[in-house]
Amino acid sequence: MAIVQNWLPPSREHWETVCYIWQFFPLITAAQWVLDWYPQGKTSIDSRFNIPGKIGWATMESAGFLTLSYIMYSLPGELGIEQLPWGNWIMAGCFVVHYLYRAVLAPLYLNPSMSPIHPFVWLLAFGFQIFNATSIGGWLAGYGPTTVQDWAGRYWAMEIGLVIWAWGLMANIFHDDDLRQIRRAADRKQRAEAEKLGKSPEGVDKVYMLPKNGLFKYVLHAHYLCEWIEWAGYWMIGGWNCHPARAFLVNEITTMLPRALQGKRWYEKKFGKDKVGSRKAVIPGLV
Ligand SMILES: NC(=O)c1ccc[n+]([C@@H]2O[C@H](COP(=O)([O-])OP(=O)(O)OC[C@H]3O[C@@H](n4cnc5c(N)ncnc54)[C@H](OP(=O)(O)O)[C@@H]3O)[C@@H](O)[C@H]2O)c1
């Protein structure tokens, strides 16, 4: 059953259009190289249109795994495919696992606080999710490999890709958690002091410190780097010709690299260049 006829799930023609347009997403995010205006996270602004951070992240990021899941559920039947090969389901599973963490667990259960998001950033991220999930979902649910033979001969590459994907995800979570730990520790300290003084704690919104553990010793956005490694592994599972996985990786890097450079400027301004030291923005020894 189609939710939006020929779009959700997409017809082959519409899927090809989505994949074509999706390649040009880096042109939109190129604005980040010249603009410092990015009303989210560290650089969030006061605006009456702001969306609370946790709700914003949960809603914009859920769009992706819900769209992909629906395409996996509905498209094969429409195309008369009885059973998709297990490689397709593994890739769909990896995608859903990542976004259950990113869209549900992290914002709603794990993160102590998240800065508000301007609707402009929310819309761009929502659009990212819909395009990406349609591109990958269409490939996995009928327009890419549809038989076990389509995957044959590349099991070794799939296995290595899966291992890289899993390590990338775990390392991304580890470094995300290092940032959480800063606010958890601040929260504990505030609560202890507030109890002594008989006051209520101030809250840990906008409490920032320089992260130090793991790859944060070398780069200020170690969690970004690990996420890129994760999705590079994902592309390897799908293979060189899996253009949706390639577009995903390219679009993530072209969005997150200028953001990381902006983040480095922010850290230097807040803590001083001497405190930041020789740490790079996101790739050790390079940028
Ligand atoms: N940004 C993107 O374009 C993008 C795209 C795809 C995937 N992701 C992934 O999504 C995750 C979050 O991305 P993000 O850009 O929101 O990361 P981020 O700016 O580093 O923020 C992550 C979380 O940690 C807090 N935080 C950040 N720096 C901190 C510090 N120095 N001290 C204490 N707390 C700190 C943030 O609080 P505040 O919200 O209050 O700043 C937020 O809750 C990452 O794992 C990233 O790989 C991001």
The ligand as an ORCA input file, in Angstrom:
! r2SCAN-3c Opt
* xyz 0 1
  N      25.820     17.937     12.855
  C      25.626     17.222     11.755
  O      25.526     17.743     10.641
  C      25.512     15.729     11.859
  C      25.156     15.007     10.732
  C      25.059     13.628     10.800
  C      25.333     12.990     12.002
  N      25.699     13.697     13.110
  C      26.008     12.945     14.329
  O      25.118     13.345     15.352
  C      25.793     13.402     16.610
  C      25.575     14.780     17.232
  O      26.057     15.742     16.288
  P      26.191     17.272     16.702
  O      26.641     18.004     15.495
  O      24.969     17.722     17.438
  O      27.393     17.121     17.761
  P      27.843     18.117     18.883
  O      27.600     19.528     18.486
  O      29.217     17.731     19.282
  O      26.820     17.830     20.124
  C      26.567     16.536     20.615
  C      25.993     16.636     22.026
  O      27.030     16.887     22.965
  C      26.883     18.184     23.568
  N      28.206     18.783     23.487
  C      28.883     19.104     22.354
  N      30.110     19.564     22.647
  C      30.209     19.549     23.990
  C      31.238     19.907     24.904
  N      32.405     20.387     24.469
  N      31.004     19.781     26.249
  C      29.819     19.284     26.679
  N      28.819     18.907     25.878
  C      29.004     19.038     24.546
  C      25.836     18.907     22.742
  O      25.114     19.837     23.514
  P      24.442     21.161     22.840
  O      23.376     20.623     21.920
  O      23.899     21.915     23.992
  O      25.534     21.873     22.096
  C      24.971     17.749     22.261
  O      24.079     17.346     23.260
  C      27.269     13.076     16.351
  O      27.573     11.761     16.757
  C      27.426     13.213     14.849
  O      28.356     12.263     14.350
  C      25.784     15.054     13.040
*
